[in-house]
Structure formats: C-alpha cells, structure tokens
Amino acid sequence: MTTFGFDKIILYSDDPRAVSEFYTRAAGLSFDRVEGTERYESVSDAKGTRIVIEAARPPLPRGRRECALSFCVSGIEAIAMRMREDGLDFGPILERPTGKFAALVDPDGRNVELWEPRASAARVEPPALVDKPAEVAPPPLVETPAEVPPPAFVDKPADVAPPPLVETPDIASAPAESSDKPAEAAEENAAPNDDKPAEASAEAPPPPPPMVTSPGPMITAARPTKFSMIAGGRLTLFGANFNEDCTVLIDGKPCPDISCKDAFTLDATLPPHPPGIVRIVVDNGQGGRAAIDVSYAEGPVIERFTPLEGSPRGGTEVVVEGRNFDKECRITFFANRAPEVIFESEKRLRFVTPPQDDLFHGELRVTNPDGLLSIAPDIFTYRLATPHIEEVSPATGLVAGDKRITITGVDFHPKCKVKFGSTEAIFTWKSPTTLDVITPRVESPGVVNIVIENPDGQVVTKEGAFKYDPEPTPPLLVEVRPSTGFCQGGQLIYLLGENFDAQTVVRIGEVRAISRTRSRKEIEVELPPRHEPGVVAVELTDKDGIVVRREDAFTYMARPAPRVDSVTPRNGPMVGGTKLVIEGEYFDQNCFLRIGGQAPKHVVVRGATMIETIAPPSRTSGFVDVEIGRGDSGVSVAKNAYRYDPSPAPMIESVSPNKGTVDGGTEVAIEGKNFVADSIVLFAGKSVGRVKFVSSTSLEVKSPAGKNGDMVDVVVRNPDGKEATAKRAFMYDARYRS
C-alpha cells in the first residue's frame, strides 16, 4: 500500500472490528487492537500514513462520513476475487490509461478506491475474456420457428394483391368469399389469376420472422478468470441484456446464488471443479445464450501448520507447509492481520504471529497473486496462562445474591467467565489480578465452588470458596414518631419496629441520617436537612444488605418564623445590663435578636421556646420593640415589649488618693453612686482610657499625665450623657513617683 500526505488518519466507526477486517482484505493492512479499547491501529514498518479505527460515540448517521480513501495496491484482480468469495460487494474493475481502478464501500459507508498503476504498456496483457468473439452463441440457437406458429393474418398474401387483380370486377368480392377458407385454399385460388411469371412471384417479400420477445445475453468480460479447484469462488460477468431470469451454467448445471445486479452485471458462485478451462454459459430462459471461458487451478494448499498454539502477546514463529505457494503470496491471519511472509520455497512459508487480545481461535489464509487461496479455519489458538484464584473476600453472602465481592489471583482475562457452582455471575474486570463480582442468586444455602474460565478454555476451580447463608429476618418499620419535622433538620425523631441492630442504616428522603439504635425495637434519628418541604420515604438497610422501605413515612415542613410572646422583666435602666428572659416559639441557634434596634452581646438559646440575654444600653428612655428572626423565615416584631427607664445622674463621693505623679499612672478609686459599666472618667477634661467597673458605687482608673501643682476636676459621665463633677479633687505633685 502507498499513501501520501498524512501521518495518521483516524476513522470513527460503528463496528471497528468489521472495518479493520475490510481494510485487511482490501488493502493488505494489518491491525493491532489497543488493549481494553475498541481501537484498531494499522501496523507497518514502512513510512507512510497509518490508519486508526476507533469506536464512534454516538453511532454514526448513515451517508455522512469523514472522508473517502484511495489505496495504491498490487494484484487488484486477486483482491477482487478474495472479497467476492467472502461475500463482499466488489465493483467492476475499470481499465484506464494509468492503470486499473475499482470502487468499493466500507462497512461504515465510506467510499474507497483501489488502483493498480500500469508499470509499462508492454506488460499489460490483453484481457483474455474479450479475445474470443466467435464463442458468442450463433442465432440458430435462438430460432425455433416450429414451436411458434405464425398468426393467420400474417400469412395472407392474397391481402397484398398486385394492381391487375384490383382492376378485375369479378374478383372484387373475393376477399369476402374466401374469408372463411383456410389460408392454403386462399393461396390455391389466387394462383390462376396471377398474370406474372414465376420469377416475379419469387421476388415477393418473405413472411415476417416469428415473434422475438427480447435480445439474447452478451458477455464482454468475467472477473476473476481463475478459480480454485478446491473452493470455487464468486464470479462476476459483465455484458448486456442480463435479467432476473438468467441462469449461469457450468458443465450444463446451474450455479448457485445467482444475482442480477442490473442489465450489465451478473454474479454467481462457481462450485469446485477439476483443473482446466471451463465454459460458462448464460441462458436467459428464452433460447438466448452467451458463453465465456474461465480456468480452474489447484492454487495454494495448506497441509501442515506448526505450532498450533502461541502466546497472546505474539512473537511465535509459525511454519506453514504445503504446495503451490507463490513467492509473492500473502498471509491473512485471524481475518484482520497481515503478517510479513518469509518465503522459503513453494512448499514452505514462515511468519511471526502478531499480538492478539480478542479472538483466540482463528483462520489462516494463503493467497497467491493470481487470487487463488487456501483457508485453514481455526487452525491456531492463542493460549493464555492458566488462571489462579488466591482469595475471595468476603467469602459469605445470602442466598438472594447481589452481594459485591472481590476475587484476587493471577492471569484473569477481561473476557473470562465466573461461575458460582453452575451459575454464571456478573463481574467487572479490574486487572489481571482482580475481579469485582456480584454474587448470583441460589436456591439453597451452603458452600459452592468458584470457577473461572478464560476465553481459550483454561479453567481454575477453587473448592468451597464461597458460603451462602440463609435469608435473615428483615427489619420491620412500624411507626415514625413524630412523622413531621422542619426542613432545617436537627430534630430528633424515633423509628419504632422490630429486628433493629447496631448496623442498621437509616435513610430519610434518600439521605443517610445519623442514628443510634436504642434497642431492637427503637432507633433514634437526627433528622437530616432538606431543601424543600414534602413527603419522603424512610428506608432501613440491615447488615446483610436487606432493604426495608416505607413510602410517604415522613413529612418535611417549612419552619415558621420565630415569635416573641413575652419579655421578663419588662423594663430596666437606660444603662442596660438587665438580665432578660424572652419566651416564644420556634427559637433555634440560627435566630438573631434586637432590642430597640441593638443586638445584645450575649444571647443564650435555652430551647425552642426560651432565650436568655442582657439588655444593651440605650441613649433614650421609653418603650422599644423586640425583634427576632431567622434568615430563611423572616422577622417577627414584638411592639413596645421592653421599656428603658431614665437613669439618675452619677454622684462622686470621694477620689482616693487625691494626689499623684505628674507622669500619670496613679491608681485612683472613685466612690459614689449610679455608676454603670460604660461610664467614662475625665481628669481635667482628659479621658483616663480604660475604666474598671467594680460596681454601681465604685470605679477604678489610672490618672493621666498632668502639670506639677495643678488641682484638677474629676468627672464621671454615664452613656446617657449625665455626669458628676468633683471640683479640684486631684492634685499633680512632682514629688510622687509612679
């Protein structure tokens, strides 16, 4: 094969194997299958375009293909003979100045052209099929006048009377008188009235020939011209006037499987025949015949093949012995492989087996350049290594089957078979050492053997490898309490029934839930969250994989917004700090709380109906709203639920000590009344920074820096703006050191 222009052509196919076999027969390509895939790659040592055939996903539509291919081949007539013998449609071979051409269509519908270039004009032999024009059957074979009586109206020469007869009055009524007479009598009566000599009557036009229904068949060429004496083959005749009634005869006997493609092409299957020239006759059933000669020869014969087995990895050298092998013969192995042939003599060939991972028993074909071939079916076996089972885990299961187990060992083939006793199992091939198997169902408990059989027939049996246990009592679900809950989840519900154990798995609405088996009759379940409300199923799965399912067993509801019913106490000072208890419904950890528009710093949810918090400070007195909400359900407002009472102004009773260092940092205790946690303290208008709230009557601060000898005011100011001032309550003295 010669190719131009590309390194690789990828063809997507609905049946890669069939397409690879087609191109092996048509173009002599050899394909390797990529392990574990539906991909075939052509194998060639020569530089040129490689063909890759890959499975199409999804299937290709008919009539739309990626490309058309053209292959340069040798021995196009031999290729045509082989493909016709295999039942493949091979079109006519056309002679052109540049060589021979034939058009085909591959199994996927692509157009394929084969062309065999003409080496030189001197080497082109004239077609043997067209140089015997004398062998076309002569017309006498067609004419059978005695069997076709002429119509009466044709044989009436008196109706074509000469002019003198027309002028005679007494003969004017002659046609009416002779209308009932036979044709012979009419001729006798007409003879005496003929004034012309006998020579003139001899020149009268002859009667028309018998009726002819259709022209006889014509043969211009036959392909191929040589056939195997052992196998015969498929013959294609080219010519004209062929029809469905035509038969093809060899030695006077009809050939089987005759197919008339059109008026110019006729196919038939030639049977085996002794060697020599044989005449092929086409009979149209109406007496029309045409003939042409073909030849039978012995062709190559396979007598011995060694060895008969080899590794699927290939590399086995095989010797083929027989007779009539041509130096240019070709070997086709397993239908889609074309290994390189080493020709030793006309009785001996050698080749090396290619790798194979699909079929393990296959045929060998030896094809000579003249198209004659020999087929040895199922002559070679790719022999795999003997499989071995090392471990089955787990080794027990229920008689109902459907349990996933793992079998480990060596030399498992992807197309092996796994049996539990006599029952075949479904499995997934992971590697040559690992199989994932689904146990089949059996009728009764007990121990069974596991059998693994590779495609080449090698079998391994592990005695008593798996134990089937009887069916246990399945769990029974009687009641779900409560049978409703909120979509947010987190609620505890209880399943009541029978035969529960610690390994029972609970699913609510197809979601696995956190559960705790409290007894064989009760399971505590934390309700999983769900996006939308609705009715769902509750499913229990026990340790043996038995599933108990109860449809419409639980209802998810949208959680309503939280609601405030009461606030205790109902009032407190503006400075805040009042401990509050808020009661209502539908509280949870996701709730938020605001009092007078401010969020408390400390909120404790005691349950779905109670929250504890501390009132934040307020700048104004009066009633405020209490708001509670959740992001997924909105906000609930309790109007005027809490009142801030006006706070009394703070009062300073003492500042101790009343002297300190000019550098600041002197620890000072301020005693008085109505102090709050957020009170601020000023020395001469300067903030002391951090204020330690001891109680409503005591604050502790550190003095800021000041000037020696200054007597400054001390101010305590509450968040509501009310303040107390102790005039000249603190003096800075340089004699003090911090």
Sequence and secondary structure as in RCSB ss.txt:
>XXXX:A:sequence
MTTFGFDKIILYSDDPRAVSEFYTRAAGLSFDRVEGTERYESVSDAKGTRIVIEAARPPLPRGRRECALSFCVSG
IEAIAMRMREDGLDFGPILERPTGKFAALVDPDGRNVELWEPRASAARVEPPALVDKPAEVAPPPLVETPAEVPP
PAFVDKPADVAPPPLVETPDIASAPAESSDKPAEAAEENAAPNDDKPAEASAEAPPPPPPMVTSPGPMITAARPT
KFSMIAGGRLTLFGANFNEDCTVLIDGKPCPDISCKDAFTLDATLPPHPPGIVRIVVDNGQGGRAAIDVSYAEGP
VIERFTPLEGSPRGGTEVVVEGRNFDKECRITFFANRAPEVIFESEKRLRFVTPPQDDLFHGELRVTNPDGLLSI
APDIFTYRLATPHIEEVSPATGLVAGDKRITITGVDFHPKCKVKFGSTEAIFTWKSPTTLDVITPRVESPGVVNI
VIENPDGQVVTKEGAFKYDPEPTPPLLVEVRPSTGFCQGGQLIYLLGENFDAQTVVRIGEVRAISRTRSRKEIEV
ELPPRHEPGVVAVELTDKDGIVVRREDAFTYMARPAPRVDSVTPRNGPMVGGTKLVIEGEYFDQNCFLRIGGQAP
KHVVVRGATMIETIAPPSRTSGFVDVEIGRGDSGVSVAKNAYRYDPSPAPMIESVSPNKGTVDGGTEVAIEGKNF
VADSIVLFAGKSVGRVKFVSSTSLEVKSPAGKNGDMVDVVVRNPDGKEATAKRAFMYDARYRS
>XXXX:A:secstr
 B  S SEEEEEES HHHHHHHHHHHH  EEEE TTSSEEEEE SSSS EEEEEE SS   TT  S  EEEE S 
HHHHHHHHHHTT      EEETTEEEEEEE TTS EEEEEEE   GGG    TTSS GGGS  GGGT  GGGS  
 TTTS GGGS  HHHHH GGGTTHHHHTTTS HHHHHHHHSTT  S HHHHHTS         S   EEEEEE S
EEETTTBEEEEEEEE   TT EEEETTEE SS EEEETTEEEEEE    SEEEEEEEE SSS EEEEEEEEE   
EEEEEE SEE TT   EEEEEEE   TT EEEETTTB    EEEETTEEEEE    SS SEEEEEEE TTS EEE
EEEEEEE     EEEEEES EEETT   EEEEEEE   TT EEEETTEE EEEEEETTEEEEE    SS EEEEE
EEE TTS EEEEEEEEEEE      EEEEEES EEETT   EEEEEEES  TT EEEETTEE EEEEEETTEEEE
E    SS EEEEEEEE TT  EEEEEEEEEEE     EEEEEESSEEETT   EEEEEEES  TT EEEETTB  
S EEEEETTEEEEE    SS EEEEEEEEETTTEEEEEEEEEEEE     EEEEEESSEE TTS  EEEEEEES 
 TT EEEETTEE S  EEEETTEEEEE     TT EEEEEEE TTS EEEEEEEEEE TT   
